[in-house]
Amino acid sequence: MQEKNFITVDGKRFHYMWLRFKDDNMVLMLAVAGIELSILAENQAIYEA
């Protein structure tokens, strides 16, 4: 049953996905996206304040 890989604790699921999609460019894109999201969240908080 292949689905067992996805019906697990989030940490294990993340680990499985990480092994599957481990790629420098993907990691870089995710890091940049995370930084952009945090900046957007900060800007949104400033506008709402």
CHARMM internal coordinates of N, CA and C (Angstrom, degrees):
IC EDIT
DIST 1 N 1 CA 1.4574
DIST 1 CA 1 C 1.5244
ANGL 1 N 1 CA 1 C 109.64
DIST 1 C 2 N 1.3051
ANGL 1 CA 1 C 2 N 117.38
DIHE 1 N 1 CA 1 C 2 N 107.99
DIST 2 N 2 CA 1.4571
ANGL 1 C 2 N 2 CA 121.99
DIHE 1 CA 1 C 2 N 2 CA -176.63
DIST 2 CA 2 C 1.5195
ANGL 2 N 2 CA 2 C 112.26
DIHE 1 C 2 N 2 CA 2 C -66.55
DIST 2 C 3 N 1.3393
ANGL 2 CA 2 C 3 N 117.67
DIHE 2 N 2 CA 2 C 3 N -32.04
DIST 3 N 3 CA 1.4579
ANGL 2 C 3 N 3 CA 121.39
DIHE 2 CA 2 C 3 N 3 CA -173.97
DIST 3 CA 3 C 1.5187
ANGL 3 N 3 CA 3 C 113.41
DIHE 2 C 3 N 3 CA 3 C -59.98
DIST 3 C 4 N 1.3211
ANGL 3 CA 3 C 4 N 117.01
DIHE 3 N 3 CA 3 C 4 N -20.71
DIST 4 N 4 CA 1.4676
ANGL 3 C 4 N 4 CA 119.36
DIHE 3 CA 3 C 4 N 4 CA -178.32
DIST 4 CA 4 C 1.5277
ANGL 4 N 4 CA 4 C 111.57
DIHE 3 C 4 N 4 CA 4 C -57.02
DIST 4 C 5 N 1.3236
ANGL 4 CA 4 C 5 N 116.92
DIHE 4 N 4 CA 4 C 5 N -25.59
DIST 5 N 5 CA 1.4623
ANGL 4 C 5 N 5 CA 119.96
DIHE 4 CA 4 C 5 N 5 CA 178.88
DIST 5 CA 5 C 1.5210
ANGL 5 N 5 CA 5 C 112.01
DIHE 4 C 5 N 5 CA 5 C -64.88
DIST 5 C 6 N 1.3304
ANGL 5 CA 5 C 6 N 116.43
DIHE 5 N 5 CA 5 C 6 N -24.99
DIST 6 N 6 CA 1.4578
ANGL 5 C 6 N 6 CA 119.97
DIHE 5 CA 5 C 6 N 6 CA -176.07
DIST 6 CA 6 C 1.5201
ANGL 6 N 6 CA 6 C 112.53
DIHE 5 C 6 N 6 CA 6 C -102.44
DIST 6 C 7 N 1.3446
ANGL 6 CA 6 C 7 N 116.72
DIHE 6 N 6 CA 6 C 7 N -20.88
DIST 7 N 7 CA 1.4660
ANGL 6 C 7 N 7 CA 119.91
DIHE 6 CA 6 C 7 N 7 CA 179.89
DIST 7 CA 7 C 1.5259
ANGL 7 N 7 CA 7 C 107.57
DIHE 6 C 7 N 7 CA 7 C -94.52
DIST 7 C 8 N 1.3224
ANGL 7 CA 7 C 8 N 115.68
DIHE 7 N 7 CA 7 C 8 N 69.42
DIST 8 N 8 CA 1.4598
ANGL 7 C 8 N 8 CA 120.93
DIHE 7 CA 7 C 8 N 8 CA -179.21
DIST 8 CA 8 C 1.5173
ANGL 8 N 8 CA 8 C 108.97
DIHE 7 C 8 N 8 CA 8 C -141.69
DIST 8 C 9 N 1.3249
ANGL 8 CA 8 C 9 N 114.97
DIHE 8 N 8 CA 8 C 9 N 179.51
DIST 9 N 9 CA 1.4574
ANGL 8 C 9 N 9 CA 119.87
DIHE 8 CA 8 C 9 N 9 CA 175.89
DIST 9 CA 9 C 1.5257
ANGL 9 N 9 CA 9 C 107.87
DIHE 8 C 9 N 9 CA 9 C -61.30
DIST 9 C 10 N 1.3251
ANGL 9 CA 9 C 10 N 116.72
DIHE 9 N 9 CA 9 C 10 N 146.59
DIST 10 N 10 CA 1.4634
ANGL 9 C 10 N 10 CA 121.24
DIHE 9 CA 9 C 10 N 10 CA -176.76
DIST 10 CA 10 C 1.5201
ANGL 10 N 10 CA 10 C 111.98
DIHE 9 C 10 N 10 CA 10 C -51.63
DIST 10 C 11 N 1.3160
ANGL 10 CA 10 C 11 N 117.79
DIHE 10 N 10 CA 10 C 11 N -41.79
DIST 11 N 11 CA 1.4567
ANGL 10 C 11 N 11 CA 121.37
DIHE 10 CA 10 C 11 N 11 CA -179.38
DIST 11 CA 11 C 1.5129
ANGL 11 N 11 CA 11 C 111.69
DIHE 10 C 11 N 11 CA 11 C -58.91
DIST 11 C 12 N 1.3418
ANGL 11 CA 11 C 12 N 116.11
DIHE 11 N 11 CA 11 C 12 N -45.14
DIST 12 N 12 CA 1.4579
ANGL 11 C 12 N 12 CA 120.04
DIHE 11 CA 11 C 12 N 12 CA -179.70
DIST 12 CA 12 C 1.5165
ANGL 12 N 12 CA 12 C 110.10
DIHE 11 C 12 N 12 CA 12 C -68.19
DIST 12 C 13 N 1.3155
ANGL 12 CA 12 C 13 N 116.09
DIHE 12 N 12 CA 12 C 13 N -39.60
DIST 13 N 13 CA 1.4570
ANGL 12 C 13 N 13 CA 119.97
DIHE 12 CA 12 C 13 N 13 CA 179.68
DIST 13 CA 13 C 1.5202
ANGL 13 N 13 CA 13 C 109.73
DIHE 12 C 13 N 13 CA 13 C -62.87
DIST 13 C 14 N 1.3504
ANGL 13 CA 13 C 14 N 115.94
DIHE 13 N 13 CA 13 C 14 N -44.34
DIST 14 N 14 CA 1.4593
ANGL 13 C 14 N 14 CA 120.39
DIHE 13 CA 13 C 14 N 14 CA 178.89
DIST 14 CA 14 C 1.5225
ANGL 14 N 14 CA 14 C 109.67
DIHE 13 C 14 N 14 CA 14 C -60.52
DIST 14 C 15 N 1.3456
ANGL 14 CA 14 C 15 N 116.39
DIHE 14 N 14 CA 14 C 15 N -42.79
DIST 15 N 15 CA 1.4580
ANGL 14 C 15 N 15 CA 120.90
DIHE 14 CA 14 C 15 N 15 CA -179.03
DIST 15 CA 15 C 1.5308
ANGL 15 N 15 CA 15 C 110.01
DIHE 14 C 15 N 15 CA 15 C -61.04
DIST 15 C 16 N 1.3335
ANGL 15 CA 15 C 16 N 115.94
DIHE 15 N 15 CA 15 C 16 N -43.07
DIST 16 N 16 CA 1.4656
ANGL 15 C 16 N 16 CA 120.58
DIHE 15 CA 15 C 16 N 16 CA 179.36
DIST 16 CA 16 C 1.5298
ANGL 16 N 16 CA 16 C 110.51
DIHE 15 C 16 N 16 CA 16 C -62.24
DIST 16 C 17 N 1.3403
ANGL 16 CA 16 C 17 N 115.82
DIHE 16 N 16 CA 16 C 17 N -46.22
DIST 17 N 17 CA 1.4561
ANGL 16 C 17 N 17 CA 119.99
DIHE 16 CA 16 C 17 N 17 CA -179.73
DIST 17 CA 17 C 1.5261
ANGL 17 N 17 CA 17 C 110.07
DIHE 16 C 17 N 17 CA 17 C -64.22
DIST 17 C 18 N 1.3328
ANGL 17 CA 17 C 18 N 115.91
DIHE 17 N 17 CA 17 C 18 N -38.82
DIST 18 N 18 CA 1.4623
ANGL 17 C 18 N 18 CA 120.71
DIHE 17 CA 17 C 18 N 18 CA -179.60
DIST 18 CA 18 C 1.5190
ANGL 18 N 18 CA 18 C 109.95
DIHE 17 C 18 N 18 CA 18 C -61.05
DIST 18 C 19 N 1.3313
ANGL 18 CA 18 C 19 N 117.10
DIHE 18 N 18 CA 18 C 19 N -46.05
DIST 19 N 19 CA 1.4579
ANGL 18 C 19 N 19 CA 120.49
DIHE 18 CA 18 C 19 N 19 CA -179.92
DIST 19 CA 19 C 1.5299
ANGL 19 N 19 CA 19 C 110.24
DIHE 18 C 19 N 19 CA 19 C -63.43
DIST 19 C 20 N 1.3180
ANGL 19 CA 19 C 20 N 115.76
DIHE 19 N 19 CA 19 C 20 N -35.65
DIST 20 N 20 CA 1.4505
ANGL 19 C 20 N 20 CA 120.24
DIHE 19 CA 19 C 20 N 20 CA -176.09
DIST 20 CA 20 C 1.5208
ANGL 20 N 20 CA 20 C 111.73
DIHE 19 C 20 N 20 CA 20 C -72.90
DIST 20 C 21 N 1.3286
ANGL 20 CA 20 C 21 N 116.35
DIHE 20 N 20 CA 20 C 21 N -38.64
DIST 21 N 21 CA 1.4626
ANGL 20 C 21 N 21 CA 119.98
DIHE 20 CA 20 C 21 N 21 CA -174.53
DIST 21 CA 21 C 1.5207
ANGL 21 N 21 CA 21 C 112.88
DIHE 20 C 21 N 21 CA 21 C -110.33
DIST 21 C 22 N 1.3305
ANGL 21 CA 21 C 22 N 116.70
DIHE 21 N 21 CA 21 C 22 N 17.58
DIST 22 N 22 CA 1.4641
ANGL 21 C 22 N 22 CA 119.91
DIHE 21 CA 21 C 22 N 22 CA -177.24
DIST 22 CA 22 C 1.5268
ANGL 22 N 22 CA 22 C 109.53
DIHE 21 C 22 N 22 CA 22 C -61.08
DIST 22 C 23 N 1.3047
ANGL 22 CA 22 C 23 N 115.33
DIHE 22 N 22 CA 22 C 23 N 114.33
DIST 23 N 23 CA 1.4629
ANGL 22 C 23 N 23 CA 120.83
DIHE 22 CA 22 C 23 N 23 CA -177.20
DIST 23 CA 23 C 1.5205
ANGL 23 N 23 CA 23 C 107.30
DIHE 22 C 23 N 23 CA 23 C -161.55
DIST 23 C 24 N 1.3187
ANGL 23 CA 23 C 24 N 116.46
DIHE 23 N 23 CA 23 C 24 N 130.95
DIST 24 N 24 CA 1.4647
ANGL 23 C 24 N 24 CA 120.47
DIHE 23 CA 23 C 24 N 24 CA -174.64
DIST 24 CA 24 C 1.5240
ANGL 24 N 24 CA 24 C 112.70
DIHE 23 C 24 N 24 CA 24 C -55.17
DIST 24 C 25 N 1.3281
ANGL 24 CA 24 C 25 N 116.87
DIHE 24 N 24 CA 24 C 25 N -44.10
DIST 25 N 25 CA 1.4624
ANGL 24 C 25 N 25 CA 119.92
DIHE 24 CA 24 C 25 N 25 CA -178.76
DIST 25 CA 25 C 1.5178
ANGL 25 N 25 CA 25 C 111.42
DIHE 24 C 25 N 25 CA 25 C -63.72
DIST 25 C 26 N 1.3470
ANGL 25 CA 25 C 26 N 116.23
DIHE 25 N 25 CA 25 C 26 N -40.39
DIST 26 N 26 CA 1.4600
ANGL 25 C 26 N 26 CA 120.68
DIHE 25 CA 25 C 26 N 26 CA 179.10
DIST 26 CA 26 C 1.5208
ANGL 26 N 26 CA 26 C 109.88
DIHE 25 C 26 N 26 CA 26 C -63.22
DIST 26 C 27 N 1.3333
ANGL 26 CA 26 C 27 N 116.14
DIHE 26 N 26 CA 26 C 27 N -44.29
DIST 27 N 27 CA 1.4639
ANGL 26 C 27 N 27 CA 120.59
DIHE 26 CA 26 C 27 N 27 CA 179.94
DIST 27 CA 27 C 1.5238
ANGL 27 N 27 CA 27 C 109.89
DIHE 26 C 27 N 27 CA 27 C -61.16
DIST 27 C 28 N 1.3247
ANGL 27 CA 27 C 28 N 116.23
DIHE 27 N 27 CA 27 C 28 N -43.60
DIST 28 N 28 CA 1.4649
ANGL 27 C 28 N 28 CA 121.00
DIHE 27 CA 27 C 28 N 28 CA -179.83
DIST 28 CA 28 C 1.5274
ANGL 28 N 28 CA 28 C 110.45
DIHE 27 C 28 N 28 CA 28 C -62.66
DIST 28 C 29 N 1.3311
ANGL 28 CA 28 C 29 N 116.49
DIHE 28 N 28 CA 28 C 29 N -44.31
DIST 29 N 29 CA 1.4597
ANGL 28 C 29 N 29 CA 120.59
DIHE 28 CA 28 C 29 N 29 CA 179.31
DIST 29 CA 29 C 1.5259
ANGL 29 N 29 CA 29 C 111.08
DIHE 28 C 29 N 29 CA 29 C -62.25
DIST 29 C 30 N 1.3331
ANGL 29 CA 29 C 30 N 116.52
DIHE 29 N 29 CA 29 C 30 N -42.64
DIST 30 N 30 CA 1.4658
ANGL 29 C 30 N 30 CA 120.20
DIHE 29 CA 29 C 30 N 30 CA 179.62
DIST 30 CA 30 C 1.5201
ANGL 30 N 30 CA 30 C 110.62
DIHE 29 C 30 N 30 CA 30 C -63.96
DIST 30 C 31 N 1.3342
ANGL 30 CA 30 C 31 N 116.38
DIHE 30 N 30 CA 30 C 31 N -40.03
DIST 31 N 31 CA 1.4636
ANGL 30 C 31 N 31 CA 120.34
DIHE 30 CA 30 C 31 N 31 CA -179.89
DIST 31 CA 31 C 1.5243
ANGL 31 N 31 CA 31 C 109.91
DIHE 30 C 31 N 31 CA 31 C -64.15
DIST 31 C 32 N 1.3254
ANGL 31 CA 31 C 32 N 116.89
DIHE 31 N 31 CA 31 C 32 N -46.05
DIST 32 N 32 CA 1.4669
ANGL 31 C 32 N 32 CA 121.44
DIHE 31 CA 31 C 32 N 32 CA 179.39
DIST 32 CA 32 C 1.5226
ANGL 32 N 32 CA 32 C 110.28
DIHE 31 C 32 N 32 CA 32 C -62.86
DIST 32 C 33 N 1.3355
ANGL 32 CA 32 C 33 N 116.92
DIHE 32 N 32 CA 32 C 33 N -43.15
DIST 33 N 33 CA 1.4637
ANGL 32 C 33 N 33 CA 121.10
DIHE 32 CA 32 C 33 N 33 CA 179.58
DIST 33 CA 33 C 1.5241
ANGL 33 N 33 CA 33 C 109.87
DIHE 32 C 33 N 33 CA 33 C -62.08
DIST 33 C 34 N 1.3240
ANGL 33 CA 33 C 34 N 117.12
DIHE 33 N 33 CA 33 C 34 N -40.38
DIST 34 N 34 CA 1.4618
ANGL 33 C 34 N 34 CA 120.98
DIHE 33 CA 33 C 34 N 34 CA 179.27
DIST 34 CA 34 C 1.5151
ANGL 34 N 34 CA 34 C 111.27
DIHE 33 C 34 N 34 CA 34 C -63.28
DIST 34 C 35 N 1.3277
ANGL 34 CA 34 C 35 N 116.63
DIHE 34 N 34 CA 34 C 35 N -41.50
DIST 35 N 35 CA 1.4720
ANGL 34 C 35 N 35 CA 121.14
DIHE 34 CA 34 C 35 N 35 CA 178.99
DIST 35 CA 35 C 1.5257
ANGL 35 N 35 CA 35 C 109.45
DIHE 34 C 35 N 35 CA 35 C -65.26
DIST 35 C 36 N 1.3296
ANGL 35 CA 35 C 36 N 116.84
DIHE 35 N 35 CA 35 C 36 N -45.04
DIST 36 N 36 CA 1.4636
ANGL 35 C 36 N 36 CA 120.82
DIHE 35 CA 35 C 36 N 36 CA 179.80
DIST 36 CA 36 C 1.5201
ANGL 36 N 36 CA 36 C 110.97
DIHE 35 C 36 N 36 CA 36 C -61.66
DIST 36 C 37 N 1.3303
ANGL 36 CA 36 C 37 N 117.12
DIHE 36 N 36 CA 36 C 37 N -40.81
DIST 37 N 37 CA 1.4633
ANGL 36 C 37 N 37 CA 120.84
DIHE 36 CA 36 C 37 N 37 CA 179.87
DIST 37 CA 37 C 1.5150
ANGL 37 N 37 CA 37 C 110.94
DIHE 36 C 37 N 37 CA 37 C -64.16
DIST 37 C 38 N 1.3271
ANGL 37 CA 37 C 38 N 116.94
DIHE 37 N 37 CA 37 C 38 N -41.12
DIST 38 N 38 CA 1.4628
ANGL 37 C 38 N 38 CA 119.53
DIHE 37 CA 37 C 38 N 38 CA -179.30
DIST 38 CA 38 C 1.5286
ANGL 38 N 38 CA 38 C 110.33
DIHE 37 C 38 N 38 CA 38 C -66.88
DIST 38 C 39 N 1.3383
ANGL 38 CA 38 C 39 N 116.90
DIHE 38 N 38 CA 38 C 39 N -36.89
DIST 39 N 39 CA 1.4718
ANGL 38 C 39 N 39 CA 120.60
DIHE 38 CA 38 C 39 N 39 CA 177.70
DIST 39 CA 39 C 1.5284
ANGL 39 N 39 CA 39 C 109.68
DIHE 38 C 39 N 39 CA 39 C -66.39
DIST 39 C 40 N 1.3307
ANGL 39 CA 39 C 40 N 116.51
DIHE 39 N 39 CA 39 C 40 N -43.28
DIST 40 N 40 CA 1.4659
ANGL 39 C 40 N 40 CA 120.67
DIHE 39 CA 39 C 40 N 40 CA 178.55
DIST 40 CA 40 C 1.5204
ANGL 40 N 40 CA 40 C 110.52
DIHE 39 C 40 N 40 CA 40 C -61.16
DIST 40 C 41 N 1.3236
ANGL 40 CA 40 C 41 N 116.52
DIHE 40 N 40 CA 40 C 41 N -42.04
DIST 41 N 41 CA 1.4650
ANGL 40 C 41 N 41 CA 120.91
DIHE 40 CA 40 C 41 N 41 CA -179.52
DIST 41 CA 41 C 1.5254
ANGL 41 N 41 CA 41 C 110.08
DIHE 40 C 41 N 41 CA 41 C -63.01
DIST 41 C 42 N 1.3237
ANGL 41 CA 41 C 42 N 116.71
DIHE 41 N 41 CA 41 C 42 N -40.86
DIST 42 N 42 CA 1.4662
ANGL 41 C 42 N 42 CA 120.66
DIHE 41 CA 41 C 42 N 42 CA 179.09
DIST 42 CA 42 C 1.5273
ANGL 42 N 42 CA 42 C 110.28
DIHE 41 C 42 N 42 CA 42 C -64.75
DIST 42 C 43 N 1.3294
ANGL 42 CA 42 C 43 N 116.86
DIHE 42 N 42 CA 42 C 43 N -44.76
DIST 43 N 43 CA 1.4625
ANGL 42 C 43 N 43 CA 120.96
DIHE 42 CA 42 C 43 N 43 CA 179.19
DIST 43 CA 43 C 1.5230
ANGL 43 N 43 CA 43 C 110.80
DIHE 42 C 43 N 43 CA 43 C -61.76
DIST 43 C 44 N 1.3267
ANGL 43 CA 43 C 44 N 116.47
DIHE 43 N 43 CA 43 C 44 N -41.85
DIST 44 N 44 CA 1.4579
ANGL 43 C 44 N 44 CA 121.24
DIHE 43 CA 43 C 44 N 44 CA 179.69
DIST 44 CA 44 C 1.5257
ANGL 44 N 44 CA 44 C 110.01
DIHE 43 C 44 N 44 CA 44 C -61.92
DIST 44 C 45 N 1.3236
ANGL 44 CA 44 C 45 N 116.74
DIHE 44 N 44 CA 44 C 45 N -42.20
DIST 45 N 45 CA 1.4637
ANGL 44 C 45 N 45 CA 121.25
DIHE 44 CA 44 C 45 N 45 CA -179.87
DIST 45 CA 45 C 1.5304
ANGL 45 N 45 CA 45 C 110.16
DIHE 44 C 45 N 45 CA 45 C -63.80
DIST 45 C 46 N 1.3311
ANGL 45 CA 45 C 46 N 116.31
DIHE 45 N 45 CA 45 C 46 N -37.89
DIST 46 N 46 CA 1.4740
ANGL 45 C 46 N 46 CA 120.61
DIHE 45 CA 45 C 46 N 46 CA 179.62
DIST 46 CA 46 C 1.5288
ANGL 46 N 46 CA 46 C 109.72
DIHE 45 C 46 N 46 CA 46 C -66.30
DIST 46 C 47 N 1.3394
ANGL 46 CA 46 C 47 N 116.63
DIHE 46 N 46 CA 46 C 47 N -43.17
DIST 47 N 47 CA 1.4635
ANGL 46 C 47 N 47 CA 120.21
DIHE 46 CA 46 C 47 N 47 CA -179.16
DIST 47 CA 47 C 1.5227
ANGL 47 N 47 CA 47 C 111.43
DIHE 46 C 47 N 47 CA 47 C -64.68
DIST 47 C 48 N 1.3380
ANGL 47 CA 47 C 48 N 116.24
DIHE 47 N 47 CA 47 C 48 N -38.55
DIST 48 N 48 CA 1.4632
ANGL 47 C 48 N 48 CA 120.41
DIHE 47 CA 47 C 48 N 48 CA -176.88
DIST 48 CA 48 C 1.5205
ANGL 48 N 48 CA 48 C 112.05
DIHE 47 C 48 N 48 CA 48 C -76.05
DIST 48 C 49 N 1.3222
ANGL 48 CA 48 C 49 N 117.59
DIHE 48 N 48 CA 48 C 49 N -22.70
DIST 49 N 49 CA 1.4641
ANGL 48 C 49 N 49 CA 120.98
DIHE 48 CA 48 C 49 N 49 CA -176.15
DIST 49 CA 49 C 1.5296
ANGL 49 N 49 CA 49 C 111.00
DIHE 48 C 49 N 49 CA 49 C -68.23
END
COOR INIT
IC SEED 1 N 1 CA 1 C
IC BUILD
